[in-house]
Amino acid sequence: MAARLPTSFAAAFAVLPDPAYVLDDGGRILACSQAGARAVGKPVEALLGRHWGELGFAPEEMARLESARARVRVTGYASDLELPWTTEAGPRRHALVLQPLPAEDDGPGCVLVTARPLTDAEAVFSRAMELELAARAEVEQAERRRSFLYQAMTTLFTHPPDPQGMYTLLAHLTVPDLADWCLVDALEQGPWVTRVAVACLDPTQQERAGALPTRTELREDAPVGLLRVLRTGEPELVPAVTDSLLRAAAAEPAHPALLRLLQARSYMIVPLRARGHTLGAVTFVSSGSGRRYGPDDLALAEDLCLRASLAIDNARLVGESRRAARAREDLLAVVSHDLKNPLGVVQLGAALLLRGAGAKPGGESVAKQATRIQDATERMSRLISDLLDWGRLEAGGLPLEWGEYALSALLTEALDAIRPLAEAKGLHLSVDLPSVDTRVRCDRVRVLQVLGNLLGNAVKFTSVGGHLALSARPAGGGEVSIHVRDTGSGIAPDALPHIFDRYWQARDAASRGTGLGLAIAKGLVEAHGGGIRAESTLGVGSIFTFTLPSAAASMTPQPHPPLARGAADA
């Protein structure tokens, strides 16, 4: 039944000073005031029965008016808004009021629309308020997006380092804030891409995902969709899915089939990239919500995927690191068990040869070879021990047996252990100990290992007749510093920063080992909470200094061994 204007309104329309219109349930003009006709430059009769969209409002403003008219008809409450309207008098902002109006004979209700041109001051104020509200809305939207990103990243980065779990989490984080459907695809080794996660706003529609292919072969000529994004590394934004788009995508059947199956109205596909490599891509689909994606949505999706890519890549690196650690542990187990056992058999055989055939008259050649075998097995045993120690240090699993020890006793014991090698090479030894009973808190065996490495290197690189000195001093801050000096060949300036690196050796090293001695010394010192450094001058010598935590010193003077009296030569 068509709406009819109550007759009581006819007289009122003749005297209304402002434009006024009565609209039926379809938005057609049932009545128009003389001012309303003059505003659009047409007679009243020419407007009756026409849709009010012909009154000259801009399309975007007409969309606002239609929304307000529908709201008035549904709720029964008036609605007002201010917007620009170009009339015969020119463009000007107007205040429009939409009110529900009952029709006669219980027919469909009408809507009364009145418009009043704003004064210049009112228009300026209205525009200012509109801009302020728009700015507030923009700030609120930016804050919501920041909050969404913060919560998403907090969730992702606190998730256990499991890439598959993080793919699933990423898909569910985007629904419903950013998408009705979210699909995550990951690149495999070789020319394949696999769907690793799907999330849907409506759980009853989740079974649709089962009809999607889970594995697709990459193509170099894909014109649109996921395969193009993976190939180019560039995102794809489609504000509205149209029939023409689906026809254009026919060369890639899987893509339009996916859009139809998910009833997509708009979509975005954003790559997941980290460290210059594409890990996969995320597809955001708007369906039932009617959301239309734009540049702001794409920027938010790209920001999310960039951060998610870092979290997923970190998880992958953690997994690779754990696999490498397990491989190293397996290798160390082989080294410690499968090599040490046969090496012990070789050492025992060499010892038997020395006591047997090598000790008999004429057995000099046997003894010589047996001695070489023993030396070689000792070197191999040291290499194995270095490898095991380094593996434990890297894994943080090297236990320390803490205790309090007199520093003078430690230094004297270390020097006595190296004395036979030094004397065999004609080196002069000296030690300078603290004047009080200084005690350190440490693992005695490991500190002797550090001193043994440093003193052994000093002997190795110091020429016949050279000097080797060992000294210690309080360093302040509850530490003691220990110095190993030699008059050897020195270390080149370009090599000095690398001497504590693992597997590093000087090019002109007199003998070759694992290159782990100084690296292990550094690791052991740092495990004690100390530090180690080196100074050197080519042709003059080197000084190695490391620190240890001091224990409570008795501060009681103690008599020193003969070597402690100044810098006495040994």
C-alpha positions as CSV (number, residue, x, y, z in Angstrom):
1,M,0.0,0.0,0.0
2,A,1.5,3.4,-1.0
3,A,1.9,6.0,1.7
4,R,-0.3,9.0,1.5
5,L,0.4,12.4,3.1
6,P,-2.1,13.4,5.8
7,T,-4.2,16.3,4.5
8,S,-3.6,18.3,7.7
9,F,0.0,18.9,6.5
10,A,-0.9,20.5,3.2
11,A,-1.5,24.0,4.6
12,A,1.6,23.9,6.8
13,F,3.8,23.2,3.8
14,A,2.6,26.4,2.1
15,V,4.1,28.6,4.8
16,L,7.3,26.7,5.7
17,P,10.3,29.1,5.3
18,D,12.9,26.4,4.8
19,P,13.1,23.5,2.3
20,A,10.9,20.6,3.5
21,Y,10.0,17.2,1.9
22,V,7.8,14.3,2.9
23,L,9.1,10.9,1.7
24,D,7.3,7.6,1.3
25,D,8.8,4.2,2.4
26,G,10.7,4.1,-0.9
27,G,12.3,7.5,-0.6
28,R,10.0,9.1,-3.2
29,I,8.8,12.7,-2.6
30,L,5.1,12.9,-1.6
31,A,5.0,16.6,-0.8
32,C,7.4,19.5,-1.1
33,S,7.3,23.0,0.3
34,Q,7.7,26.0,-2.0
35,A,11.1,26.7,-0.4
36,G,12.1,23.2,-1.1
37,A,11.2,23.5,-4.7
38,R,13.0,26.9,-5.0
39,A,16.1,25.3,-3.5
40,V,16.5,22.9,-6.4
41,G,15.2,25.3,-9.1
42,K,12.1,23.2,-10.1
43,P,8.4,23.5,-9.6
44,V,6.7,21.5,-6.9
45,E,4.8,19.4,-9.5
46,A,8.1,18.3,-11.1
47,L,9.4,16.9,-7.8
48,L,6.4,14.9,-6.7
49,G,7.0,11.2,-7.2
50,R,10.7,11.6,-7.8
51,H,13.3,10.0,-5.6
52,W,14.9,12.4,-3.2
53,G,18.3,11.4,-4.5
54,E,17.6,13.8,-7.3
55,L,17.7,16.8,-4.9
56,G,21.4,17.4,-5.7
57,F,23.2,15.8,-2.8
58,A,26.7,14.4,-3.5
59,P,26.8,10.6,-3.6
60,E,28.7,10.2,-0.4
61,E,26.3,12.6,1.4
62,M,23.3,10.8,-0.1
63,A,24.6,7.5,1.4
64,R,24.6,9.2,4.9
65,L,21.0,10.5,4.3
66,E,19.7,7.1,3.2
67,S,21.2,5.5,6.2
68,A,19.6,8.1,8.5
69,R,16.2,7.6,6.7
70,A,16.3,3.9,7.2
71,R,17.2,4.4,10.9
72,V,14.3,6.7,11.4
73,R,11.8,4.3,9.8
74,V,13.1,1.3,11.9
75,T,13.5,3.1,15.3
76,G,10.7,5.7,15.1
77,Y,13.1,8.3,16.4
78,A,14.2,11.5,14.8
79,S,17.7,11.9,13.4
80,D,19.7,15.1,12.5
81,L,22.9,15.7,10.7
82,E,24.9,18.5,9.0
83,L,26.3,18.2,5.6
84,P,27.0,20.3,2.4
85,W,24.2,20.7,-0.1
86,T,24.5,22.6,-3.4
87,T,21.2,24.5,-4.0
88,E,20.2,27.2,-6.5
89,A,21.8,29.7,-4.0
90,G,25.1,27.8,-4.3
91,P,27.0,25.3,-2.1
92,R,26.3,25.7,1.6
93,R,26.2,23.5,4.7
94,H,22.7,22.7,5.9
95,A,21.3,21.2,9.1
96,L,18.8,18.4,8.1
97,V,16.3,16.9,10.5
98,L,14.5,13.6,9.6
99,Q,11.4,12.8,11.6
100,P,9.0,9.9,11.5
101,L,5.5,10.8,10.2
102,P,2.5,8.5,10.5
103,A,0.5,8.0,7.3
104,E,-3.3,7.8,7.0
105,D,-5.3,4.6,6.9
106,D,-2.6,2.7,8.7
107,G,-0.5,2.7,5.6
108,P,3.3,2.7,5.5
109,G,4.9,5.5,7.6
110,C,6.5,8.6,6.0
111,V,9.6,10.6,6.8
112,L,9.6,14.4,7.1
113,V,12.8,16.0,6.0
114,T,13.5,19.7,6.8
115,A,16.6,21.5,5.8
116,R,18.0,24.8,7.2
117,P,20.9,26.6,5.7
118,L,23.6,27.4,8.3
119,T,24.9,30.9,8.8
120,D,28.6,31.4,8.1
121,A,29.5,31.2,11.8
122,E,27.4,28.1,12.2
123,A,28.9,26.5,9.1
124,V,32.5,27.2,10.4
125,F,31.6,25.9,13.8
126,S,29.9,22.8,12.3
127,R,32.9,22.1,10.1
128,A,35.3,22.5,12.9
129,M,33.3,20.1,15.1
130,E,33.1,17.6,12.2
131,L,36.9,17.8,11.7
132,E,37.4,17.3,15.4
133,L,35.1,14.3,15.6
134,A,36.9,12.8,12.5
135,A,40.3,13.4,14.2
136,R,39.1,11.8,17.4
137,A,37.7,8.8,15.4
138,E,41.1,8.5,13.6
139,V,43.0,8.6,16.9
140,E,40.7,6.0,18.4
141,Q,41.1,3.8,15.3
142,A,44.9,4.2,15.5
143,E,44.8,3.3,19.2
144,R,42.7,0.2,18.5
145,R,45.1,-0.9,15.9
146,R,48.1,-0.3,18.1
147,S,46.4,-2.3,20.9
148,F,45.6,-5.1,18.4
149,L,49.2,-5.2,17.2
150,Y,50.6,-5.1,20.8
151,Q,48.3,-7.9,22.0
152,A,49.0,-10.0,18.9
153,M,52.8,-9.6,19.2
154,T,52.8,-10.2,22.9
155,T,50.9,-13.4,22.3
156,L,53.1,-14.5,19.4
157,F,56.5,-13.7,21.0
158,T,55.5,-15.4,24.3
159,H,54.4,-18.5,22.5
160,P,56.7,-21.5,22.7
161,P,59.1,-21.5,19.7
162,D,57.0,-23.9,17.6
163,P,56.4,-22.6,14.0
164,Q,53.3,-24.7,13.4
165,G,51.7,-23.5,16.6
166,M,52.5,-19.9,15.8
167,Y,50.9,-20.2,12.3
168,T,47.7,-21.4,13.9
169,L,47.9,-18.7,16.5
170,L,48.4,-16.0,13.9
171,A,45.3,-17.2,12.0
172,H,43.1,-17.1,15.1
173,L,44.5,-13.7,16.2
174,T,43.2,-12.0,13.1
175,V,39.6,-13.2,13.4
176,P,37.4,-11.2,13.9
177,D,39.4,-8.0,14.3
178,L,40.8,-8.1,10.8
179,A,39.0,-10.8,8.8
180,D,36.1,-13.2,8.6
181,W,38.4,-15.9,7.2
182,C,42.2,-16.1,7.7
183,L,44.4,-18.7,5.8
184,V,48.1,-19.1,6.4
185,D,50.3,-20.9,3.8
186,A,54.0,-21.8,4.2
187,L,56.6,-22.5,1.7
188,E,58.2,-26.0,1.7
189,Q,61.5,-27.3,0.4
190,G,61.0,-27.5,-3.3
191,P,58.2,-26.1,-5.5
192,W,55.4,-26.5,-3.0
193,V,53.3,-24.4,-0.7
194,T,51.2,-25.9,2.1
195,R,48.2,-24.5,4.0
196,V,49.2,-24.7,7.6
197,A,46.4,-22.9,9.4
198,V,42.8,-21.8,8.8
199,A,40.5,-19.7,11.1
200,C,36.9,-18.7,10.5
201,L,34.5,-16.2,12.2
202,D,31.6,-18.6,12.0
203,P,32.5,-22.1,13.4
204,T,29.6,-23.7,11.6
205,Q,31.3,-22.8,8.3
206,Q,34.7,-24.2,9.3
207,E,34.0,-27.4,7.3
208,R,34.3,-25.4,4.1
209,A,38.1,-25.3,4.7
210,G,38.1,-29.0,4.3
211,A,37.2,-28.6,0.6
212,L,40.3,-26.4,0.0
213,P,43.4,-28.0,-1.4
214,T,46.1,-28.2,1.3
215,R,49.1,-28.4,-1.0
216,T,49.8,-26.4,-4.2
217,E,52.6,-26.4,-6.6
218,L,54.3,-23.0,-7.2
219,R,53.9,-21.4,-10.6
220,E,56.0,-18.7,-12.2
221,D,53.2,-17.3,-14.3
222,A,50.4,-17.0,-11.7
223,P,48.6,-13.7,-12.5
224,V,46.8,-13.2,-9.2
225,G,46.3,-14.6,-5.8
226,L,48.6,-16.5,-3.4
227,L,51.0,-17.9,-6.0
228,R,51.6,-14.4,-7.4
229,V,52.3,-12.9,-3.9
230,L,54.7,-15.8,-3.1
231,R,56.5,-15.3,-6.4
232,T,56.8,-11.5,-6.3
233,G,56.9,-10.9,-2.5
234,E,54.3,-8.0,-3.0
235,P,50.9,-7.9,-1.2
236,E,47.6,-8.0,-3.1
237,L,44.6,-5.9,-2.1
238,V,41.2,-6.3,-3.7
239,P,38.6,-3.9,-2.1
240,A,35.7,-5.6,-3.9
241,V,35.5,-9.1,-5.5
242,T,33.6,-8.7,-8.7
243,D,32.6,-11.1,-11.5
244,S,35.1,-9.4,-13.8
245,L,37.8,-10.1,-11.3
246,L,36.9,-13.8,-11.1
247,R,36.9,-14.0,-14.9
248,A,40.3,-12.3,-15.0
249,A,41.6,-14.8,-12.5
250,A,40.4,-17.8,-14.5
251,A,44.0,-18.6,-15.6
252,E,44.6,-19.6,-11.9
253,P,41.5,-21.8,-11.1
254,A,42.4,-22.4,-7.5
255,H,42.1,-18.7,-6.6
256,P,38.6,-17.9,-7.9
257,A,37.4,-21.2,-6.5
258,L,38.7,-20.2,-3.1
259,L,37.0,-16.8,-3.3
260,R,33.7,-18.4,-4.3
261,L,33.9,-21.1,-1.6
262,L,34.5,-18.6,1.1
263,Q,31.9,-16.1,-0.3
264,A,34.6,-13.4,-0.4
265,R,33.5,-9.8,-0.8
266,S,37.0,-8.3,-0.3
267,Y,40.4,-9.8,0.4
268,M,44.1,-9.1,1.1
269,I,47.1,-11.4,0.7
270,V,50.3,-10.4,2.5
271,P,53.6,-12.2,2.4
272,L,55.5,-13.4,5.5
273,R,59.1,-12.3,5.0
274,A,62.2,-12.4,7.3
275,R,65.9,-11.9,6.6
276,G,65.2,-11.4,2.9
277,H,63.4,-14.8,2.5
278,T,59.7,-15.5,1.9
279,L,58.3,-17.9,4.6
280,G,54.8,-18.0,3.3
281,A,51.7,-15.7,3.1
282,V,48.5,-14.8,5.0
283,T,45.2,-14.4,3.2
284,F,42.6,-12.1,4.9
285,V,39.0,-12.6,3.6
286,S,35.9,-10.5,4.3
287,S,32.7,-12.3,3.6
288,G,29.6,-12.1,5.9
289,S,30.6,-8.9,7.7
290,G,30.6,-7.0,4.4
291,R,33.9,-5.2,5.4
292,R,35.7,-3.7,2.4
293,Y,39.4,-3.6,2.7
294,G,41.4,-0.4,2.0
295,P,44.9,0.9,2.2
296,D,44.7,1.4,6.0
297,D,43.7,-2.3,6.4
298,L,46.5,-3.4,4.2
299,A,49.0,-1.3,6.2
300,L,47.8,-2.9,9.4
301,A,48.0,-6.4,7.9
302,E,51.5,-5.8,6.6
303,D,52.7,-4.5,10.0
304,L,51.2,-7.6,11.6
305,C,52.7,-10.0,9.1
306,L,56.1,-8.3,9.4
307,R,56.2,-8.8,13.1
308,A,54.7,-12.3,12.9
309,S,57.4,-13.2,10.4
310,L,60.1,-12.2,12.9
311,A,58.5,-14.3,15.6
312,I,58.1,-17.3,13.3
313,D,61.6,-17.0,11.9
314,N,63.0,-16.8,15.5
315,A,61.0,-20.0,16.3
316,R,62.5,-21.7,13.3
317,L,66.1,-20.6,14.3
318,V,65.5,-21.9,17.8
319,G,64.5,-25.2,16.4
320,E,67.5,-25.3,14.2
321,S,69.7,-24.4,17.1
322,R,68.2,-27.2,19.2
323,R,68.8,-29.7,16.5
324,A,72.4,-28.5,16.1
325,A,72.9,-28.8,19.8
326,R,71.5,-32.3,19.8
327,A,73.9,-33.2,16.9
328,R,76.8,-31.7,18.8
329,E,75.9,-33.7,21.9
330,D,75.7,-36.8,19.8
331,L,79.1,-36.0,18.3
332,L,80.6,-35.4,21.8
333,A,79.2,-38.7,22.9
334,V,81.0,-40.4,20.0
335,V,84.2,-38.5,20.8
336,S,84.1,-39.3,24.5
337,H,83.1,-43.0,24.3
338,D,83.9,-44.4,20.8
339,L,87.3,-42.6,20.5
340,K,88.6,-42.6,24.1
341,N,88.1,-46.4,24.5
342,P,90.2,-47.5,21.5
343,L,92.7,-44.7,22.3
344,G,93.2,-46.2,25.7
345,V,94.0,-49.6,24.1
346,V,96.6,-47.9,21.9
347,Q,98.2,-46.2,24.9
348,L,98.3,-49.5,26.9
349,G,99.9,-51.3,23.9
350,A,102.6,-48.6,23.6
351,A,103.4,-48.9,27.3
352,L,103.7,-52.7,27.0
353,L,106.1,-52.3,24.0
354,L,108.3,-50.0,26.0
355,R,108.5,-52.4,29.0
356,G,108.8,-55.4,26.8
357,A,110.6,-55.5,23.5
358,G,111.7,-51.9,23.8
359,A,113.5,-52.5,27.1
360,K,115.6,-55.4,25.7
361,P,119.0,-55.1,24.1
362,G,118.6,-54.1,20.5
363,G,115.1,-52.9,21.0
364,E,115.9,-49.2,20.5
365,S,113.9,-48.9,17.3
366,V,110.9,-50.5,19.0
367,A,111.2,-48.1,22.0
368,K,111.5,-45.1,19.6
369,Q,108.3,-46.0,17.8
370,A,106.5,-46.9,21.0
371,T,107.4,-43.5,22.4
372,R,106.1,-41.7,19.3
373,I,102.8,-43.7,19.7
374,Q,102.6,-42.6,23.3
375,D,103.2,-38.9,22.4
376,A,100.6,-39.1,19.6
377,T,98.0,-40.7,21.9
378,E,98.6,-38.1,24.6
379,R,98.1,-35.3,22.1
380,M,94.9,-37.0,20.9
381,S,93.7,-37.3,24.5
382,R,94.3,-33.6,25.1
383,L,92.4,-32.8,21.9
384,I,89.4,-34.9,23.0
385,S,89.4,-33.3,26.4
386,D,89.5,-29.8,24.8
387,L,86.5,-30.7,22.6
388,L,84.5,-32.1,25.5
389,D,85.3,-29.0,27.6
390,W,84.3,-26.6,24.9
391,G,81.1,-28.5,24.2
392,R,80.1,-28.3,27.9
393,L,81.1,-24.6,28.1
394,E,78.9,-23.7,25.0
395,A,76.0,-25.7,26.5
396,G,76.4,-24.0,29.8
397,G,76.8,-27.5,31.4
398,L,80.4,-27.4,32.7
399,P,80.0,-27.9,36.5
400,L,82.4,-26.0,38.8
401,E,83.5,-27.4,42.2
402,W,83.7,-24.2,44.2
403,G,86.1,-23.8,47.1
404,E,88.5,-21.3,48.8
405,Y,92.2,-21.7,48.0
406,A,95.4,-19.8,48.8
407,L,96.4,-17.9,45.6
408,S,100.1,-18.4,46.3
409,A,99.7,-22.2,46.4
410,L,97.7,-22.3,43.1
411,L,100.4,-20.2,41.3
412,T,103.2,-22.3,42.7
413,E,101.6,-25.5,41.7
414,A,100.9,-24.3,38.2
415,L,104.5,-23.1,37.8
416,D,105.9,-26.4,39.2
417,A,103.8,-28.3,36.6
418,I,105.3,-26.4,33.7
419,R,108.9,-26.2,35.1
420,P,110.2,-29.4,33.4
421,L,109.2,-28.1,29.9
422,A,110.5,-24.6,30.6
423,E,113.9,-25.9,31.8
424,A,114.2,-28.3,28.9
425,K,113.9,-25.3,26.6
426,G,116.3,-23.2,28.7
427,L,113.8,-20.6,29.9
428,H,114.0,-18.6,33.1
429,L,111.0,-18.7,35.4
430,S,110.0,-16.2,38.1
431,V,107.0,-15.7,40.3
432,D,105.8,-12.6,42.2
433,L,103.1,-13.3,44.8
434,P,101.0,-11.0,46.9
435,S,102.5,-9.8,50.2
436,V,99.5,-11.1,52.2
437,D,97.6,-14.4,52.3
438,T,95.2,-13.8,49.4
439,R,92.6,-16.4,48.9
440,V,90.3,-16.9,45.9
441,R,87.0,-18.6,45.5
442,C,87.2,-20.9,42.5
443,D,87.3,-24.4,41.1
444,R,91.0,-25.4,41.8
445,V,91.3,-27.9,38.9
446,R,89.8,-25.5,36.3
447,V,92.0,-22.6,37.4
448,L,95.0,-24.8,37.1
449,Q,93.8,-25.7,33.6
450,V,93.6,-22.0,32.7
451,L,97.1,-21.4,34.1
452,G,98.4,-24.5,32.3
453,N,97.0,-23.3,29.0
454,L,98.5,-19.8,29.4
455,L,101.9,-21.0,30.7
456,G,102.0,-23.8,28.1
457,N,101.5,-21.2,25.3
458,A,104.2,-19.0,26.8
459,V,106.7,-21.8,26.8
460,K,105.8,-22.8,23.2
461,F,106.3,-19.3,21.8
462,T,109.3,-18.1,23.8
463,S,112.7,-18.7,22.4
464,V,115.6,-20.4,24.2
465,G,117.0,-18.2,27.0
466,G,113.8,-16.2,27.3
467,H,111.9,-15.3,30.4
468,L,108.5,-16.3,31.8
469,A,107.0,-14.6,34.8
470,L,103.8,-15.2,36.9
471,S,102.4,-12.6,39.2
472,A,99.2,-11.7,41.1
473,R,97.7,-8.5,42.6
474,P,94.4,-7.4,44.2
475,A,92.3,-5.8,41.4
476,G,89.6,-4.1,43.6
477,G,85.9,-4.8,43.4
478,G,86.4,-8.1,45.3
479,E,88.7,-9.6,42.6
480,V,92.3,-10.7,42.1
481,S,94.2,-10.2,38.8
482,I,96.7,-12.8,37.7
483,H,99.4,-12.0,35.0
484,V,101.4,-14.4,32.8
485,R,104.3,-12.6,31.0
486,D,106.7,-13.9,28.4
487,T,109.5,-12.6,26.2
488,G,108.3,-14.6,23.2
489,S,107.7,-13.6,19.6
490,G,104.6,-11.6,20.4
491,I,101.2,-11.5,18.6
492,A,100.5,-9.4,15.5
493,P,98.1,-6.4,16.1
494,D,95.6,-7.7,13.6
495,A,95.6,-11.2,15.2
496,L,95.3,-10.0,18.8
497,P,91.5,-9.4,18.8
498,H,90.9,-13.0,17.6
499,I,93.1,-15.1,19.9
500,F,90.2,-16.0,22.2
501,D,88.0,-17.1,19.3
502,R,87.3,-20.8,19.0
503,Y,89.3,-22.7,16.5
504,W,91.6,-19.7,15.8
505,Q,95.3,-20.2,15.4
506,A,98.2,-18.0,14.4
507,R,99.4,-18.7,10.9
508,D,102.9,-19.1,12.1
509,A,102.0,-21.3,15.1
510,A,104.9,-23.6,15.9
511,S,102.5,-26.5,16.4
512,R,98.8,-27.2,15.6
513,G,96.0,-28.2,18.0
514,T,92.3,-27.7,18.1
515,G,92.6,-23.9,18.4
516,L,90.4,-24.2,21.6
517,G,93.0,-23.7,24.3
518,L,92.6,-19.9,24.8
519,A,88.8,-20.1,24.0
520,I,88.4,-22.7,26.8
521,A,90.6,-20.5,29.1
522,K,88.3,-17.6,28.4
523,G,85.2,-19.7,29.0
524,L,86.5,-21.0,32.3
525,V,87.4,-17.6,33.6
526,E,84.0,-16.2,32.6
527,A,82.3,-19.1,34.3
528,H,84.0,-17.9,37.5
529,G,82.6,-14.4,36.9
530,G,86.0,-13.0,35.8
531,G,87.4,-11.6,32.6
532,I,90.6,-12.2,30.5
533,R,92.5,-10.0,28.2
534,A,95.8,-10.0,26.3
535,E,98.5,-7.4,25.4
536,S,101.4,-8.0,23.1
537,T,104.2,-6.3,21.2
538,L,105.8,-8.1,18.3
539,G,109.4,-9.1,19.1
540,V,109.0,-8.1,22.8
541,G,106.5,-10.5,24.3
542,S,102.9,-10.9,25.6
543,I,101.0,-10.4,28.8
544,F,97.8,-12.4,29.6
545,T,95.7,-11.1,32.5
546,F,92.7,-12.7,34.0
547,T,90.7,-12.1,37.2
548,L,89.1,-14.4,39.8
549,P,86.7,-13.6,42.7
550,S,88.6,-13.2,46.0
551,A,87.6,-14.9,49.2
552,A,87.8,-13.3,52.7
553,A,91.5,-12.6,53.1
554,S,93.1,-13.1,56.6
555,M,95.4,-10.2,55.9
556,T,98.0,-12.0,57.9
557,P,101.5,-11.9,56.4
558,Q,102.7,-15.3,55.4
559,P,106.2,-16.5,54.6
560,H,106.7,-17.1,50.9
561,P,108.4,-20.0,49.2
562,P,111.9,-19.2,47.9
563,L,110.5,-18.3,44.4
564,A,108.2,-15.7,45.9
565,R,111.2,-13.5,47.1
566,G,110.9,-10.9,44.4
567,A,111.4,-12.1,40.8
568,A,113.8,-14.9,41.6
569,D,115.0,-17.0,38.6
570,A,114.1,-20.7,38.8
